[in-house]
Amino acid sequence: MEFVILAVVIALVAVGVAGYLVVSGRRTKQLPPPEAPSATPTVTAPPAEPHIGEEAETPREGARRTIEEVDLPTAEEILEEPTAVEDPVMAAPPAPEIEVPEPTAGRLVRLRARLARSQNSLGKGLLTLLSREHLDEDTWEEIEDTLLTADVGVTPTQELVERLRERVKVLGTRTPDELRALLREELLTLLGDYDRTVKTESGMDTPGVVMVVGVNGTGKTTTTGKLARVLVADGRSVVLGAADTFRAAAADQLQTWGERVGARTVRGPEAGDPASVAYDAVKEGIAEGADVVLIDTAGRLHTKTGLMDELGKVKRVVEKHGPLDEVLLVLDATTGQNGLVQARVFAEVVDITGIVLTKLDGTAKGGIVVAVQRELGVPVKLVGLGEGPDDLAPFEPDAFVDALIGD
């Protein structure tokens, strides 16, 4: 009996094992064969970098791309010559456009309308007084006051009044045209017969050297730049020396003037030695074969001793190359007698050879031309009649007097 039970159990176990093997075989047959490994590697694109305010994007399914899908350069593109890209830092700025200044011939005549604004205090006032039927002592005192108010100066005023009194007495009856001719002649006599040529030729194989001096604020650097335009307009080549190293931006200002007409500017470090800059400017002028070297100097008047030492050194250093041909003193015509005080100081420091009167339009009193010439014994050679770049003109006594007394 026990044997029968054991046989039944063994049979049941055998049936169960056989059933499991049949089921497993069926499952194995239903599974697909394993995929052979691809010979082509895959490239996974990196996730896009999130922008500010955005959340990082979660990589999505299917973001993997094969290498054929990646946009790689071809061999021809790799060998192609790269396109040159201009470096914005190293690129040279465009050259400034060179201007053509107005010719200097007849400049004062063209600008006489501006100069004529000051005739009310001198020319017309004198003609009105001289036209009175009876010229008594009171009238002559008024004539004298008119001349003094116009900054003619005491001694020149006395001389002019005495000559006018004598000639009017001899003339007798006076028509307006006769009075105008008389006054014109006497004013021309008062201005004197000077050589007003700006000396810009050395007479040697070196450039002519012109040194420009004056107090800061009179338009000294601007006058130097305008003088460069005058010379360029007359066909001369110019080198500028920025020897005013103590005033901020003076060298930049002068260089801007030079670039407008194609004149090179020699400059040094700020607060550097002015004499060294002047020396280098003349040296460069010689090397370039320039016609003229213009040197702008400092105009500090804190102490006359310091100014004398500084300008004296500049003069000595420049003369190592050759003689200094011209020393121009720039004066503001609107300062009147104060300008004469400045003129005296500079005349003690350097040998002034010519005067430049700036701002001789509108508010200026024309008599300052007479006074400053008498004070220094040197002629007015140039006058500035406005803010325009070509408003610097050679001084012409005839045109000046005609502007004062009118047509």
HUURHU-V97165 format. One record per pair of residues at least 12 apart in sequence whose C-alpha atoms are under 6 Angstrom apart, sorted by the first residue. I is the first residue (numbers start at 1). GAP is how many residues later the second one is. D is the distance in whole Angstrom. If there is no record, write none. Layout:
# HUURHU-V97165
I_GAP_D ; I_GAP_D
This chain:
# HUURHU-V97165
42_24_5 ; 43_22_5 ; 43_23_5 ; 43_24_6 ; 44_20_5 ; 44_21_6 ; 98_162_5 ; 98_163_5 ; 98_164_6 ; 99_161_6 ; 99_162_5 ; 101_128_6 ; 101_132_5 ; 103_130_5 ; 107_286_6 ; 108_285_6 ; 109_290_6 ; 112_291_6 ; 114_247_6 ; 115_246_5 ; 116_287_5 ; 116_288_5 ; 117_245_5 ; 118_244_6 ; 118_247_6 ; 119_285_4 ; 123_281_5 ; 123_282_4 ; 124_281_6 ; 150_215_5 ; 150_217_5 ; 151_216_5 ; 151_217_5 ; 152_215_4 ; 152_216_6 ; 152_218_6 ; 152_219_5 ; 153_218_5 ; 191_179_6 ; 196_185_5 ; 199_126_6 ; 199_127_6 ; 206_80_6 ; 207_83_6 ; 207_84_5 ; 207_85_5 ; 208_84_5 ; 209_83_6 ; 209_84_5 ; 209_115_5 ; 209_116_5 ; 210_84_5 ; 210_115_6 ; 210_116_5 ; 210_117_6 ; 211_84_5 ; 211_116_5 ; 212_84_5 ; 212_115_6 ; 212_116_5 ; 213_84_6 ; 213_116_5 ; 214_85_5 ; 214_115_5 ; 214_116_5 ; 215_84_4 ; 216_83_5 ; 218_113_6 ; 218_114_5 ; 220_110_6 ; 225_32_5 ; 236_55_6 ; 237_53_5 ; 237_54_5 ; 238_25_5 ; 238_52_6 ; 238_54_5 ; 238_55_6 ; 239_24_6 ; 239_25_5 ; 239_46_6 ; 239_54_5 ; 240_25_5 ; 240_53_6 ; 240_54_5 ; 241_24_6 ; 241_25_5 ; 241_37_6 ; 241_40_5 ; 241_54_5 ; 242_25_5 ; 242_54_5 ; 243_31_5 ; 243_34_5 ; 243_35_6 ; 243_53_5 ; 243_54_5 ; 244_52_6 ; 244_53_5 ; 244_54_4 ; 245_25_5 ; 245_26_5 ; 245_27_6 ; 246_25_5 ; 266_15_5 ; 275_39_4 ; 279_39_5 ; 308_41_5 ; 326_27_6 ; 327_25_5 ; 327_26_5 ; 328_26_5 ; 328_27_5 ; 329_26_5 ; 329_27_6 ; 330_26_5 ; 331_26_5 ; 332_25_6 ; 332_26_5 ; 333_24_6 ; 333_25_6 ; 333_26_6 ; 333_27_6 ; 333_31_6 ; 334_30_5 ; 354_24_6 ; 354_25_5 ; 354_26_6 ; 354_27_6 ; 355_25_5 ; 355_26_6 ; 356_26_5 ; 356_27_6 ; 357_26_5 ; 358_25_6 ; 358_26_4 ; 359_25_6 ; 359_26_6 ; 360_24_6 ; 360_25_5 ; 361_24_5 ; 381_13_6 ; 381_14_5 ; 382_12_5 ; 382_13_5 ; 383_12_6
